[in-house]
Amino acid sequence: QVQLVESGGGLVQAGGSLRLSCAASGRTFSSYTMGWFRQAPGKEREFVAAISWSDGNTYYADSVKGRFTISRDNAKNTVYLQMNNLKPEDTAVYYCAAGTRAVPRPEEYEYHYWGQGTQVTVSS
């Protein structure tokens, strides 16, 4: 079992920045990839970014490339999502997830553990 706790969400104006954190605990030795997903009201959950714990390889959704950066601190068992130049369409609940596949993937079914989410609201 892996426990994931997101933090850092909040209200920000368009063009602003937020940094989300995901603290992992428990059976983390079985998790090789961490991902960020988001879900806006009335929409399906969508992939945002993913990173490999070991080599730091990343994968981003086209909608966030150049604006968001995923990173990890292995010593702290924490993954971050730095979000810059935020847009109103970025408004959603953001979830972190852990998977066992070594290569970062965007498919939701690759992730076995999920956090409770943190709300990000971007005003226009």
ZAMARGU-4260 file (C-alpha; in steps of 0.2 Angstrom, whole numbers, plus 5000, padded with zeros to 4 digits):
<rodrens>
0) 5000/5000/5000 | 5006/5018/4996 | 4998/5033/5004 | 4999/5049/4994 | 4995/5067/5001
5) 4993/5082/4990 | 4996/5100/4996 | 4999/5117/4989 | 4983/5120/4980 | 4974/5137/4981
10) 4966/5152/4972 | 4977/5161/4960 | 4975/5174/4946 | 4978/5170/4928 | 4996/5171/4924
15) 5001/5167/4942 | 5010/5152/4949 | 5007/5138/4961 | 5018/5123/4967 | 5009/5107/4971
20) 5017/5094/4982 | 5014/5075/4984 | 5021/5066/4999 | 5022/5047/4997 | 5023/5035/5012
25) 5021/5016/5014 | 5026/5003/5001 | 5035/5016/4990 | 5048/5003/4985 | 5035/4996/4973
30) 5032/5013/4965 | 5043/5018/4950 | 5033/5032/4942 | 5023/5046/4949 | 5010/5056/4940
35) 4999/5071/4941 | 4981/5071/4935 | 4967/5083/4936 | 4948/5083/4935 | 4938/5099/4931
40) 4919/5099/4936 | 4909/5089/4923 | 4925/5082/4914 | 4934/5066/4914 | 4951/5065/4924
45) 4965/5069/4912 | 4984/5066/4913 | 4995/5081/4917 | 5013/5075/4919 | 5023/5060/4925
50) 5041/5056/4931 | 5052/5041/4935 | 5059/5040/4953 | 5075/5033/4947 | 5081/5043/4932
55) 5069/5058/4932 | 5063/5055/4915 | 5047/5065/4912 | 5031/5065/4901 | 5019/5080/4899
60) 5002/5083/4892 | 5003/5095/4877 | 4992/5107/4886 | 5005/5110/4900 | 5021/5109/4891
65) 5032/5124/4893 | 5021/5130/4908 | 5022/5115/4921 | 5037/5106/4928 | 5036/5090/4937
70) 5051/5085/4949 | 5055/5074/4963 | 5065/5074/4979 | 5069/5055/4982 | 5076/5059/5000
75) 5059/5067/5005 | 5048/5054/4995 | 5040/5070/4987 | 5035/5074/4970 | 5031/5092/4965
80) 5022/5100/4951 | 5027/5118/4947 | 5013/5127/4938 | 5018/5144/4929 | 5007/5155/4918
85) 4991/5147/4925 | 4976/5149/4914 | 4957/5148/4919 | 4956/5131/4910 | 4969/5124/4923
90) 4956/5125/4936 | 4953/5107/4943 | 4956/5096/4957 | 4974/5089/4955 | 4978/5071/4960
95) 4995/5063/4962 | 4996/5044/4958 | 5009/5030/4959 | 5013/5017/4947 | 5024/5002/4945
100) 5029/5005/4927 | 5047/5011/4925 | 5043/5022/4910 | 5032/5037/4913 | 5015/5034/4905
105) 4999/5045/4903 | 4987/5031/4904 | 4977/5031/4920 | 4976/5013/4922 | 4995/5012/4924
110) 4993/5020/4941 | 4988/5010/4956 | 4987/5022/4971 | 4979/5039/4971 | 4979/5054/4983
115) 4963/5063/4988 | 4967/5078/4977 | 4970/5097/4980 | 4960/5111/4972 | 4967/5123/4960
120) 4957/5138/4955 | 4963/5151/4942 | 4953/5166/4941 | 4952/5177/4925
</rodrens>
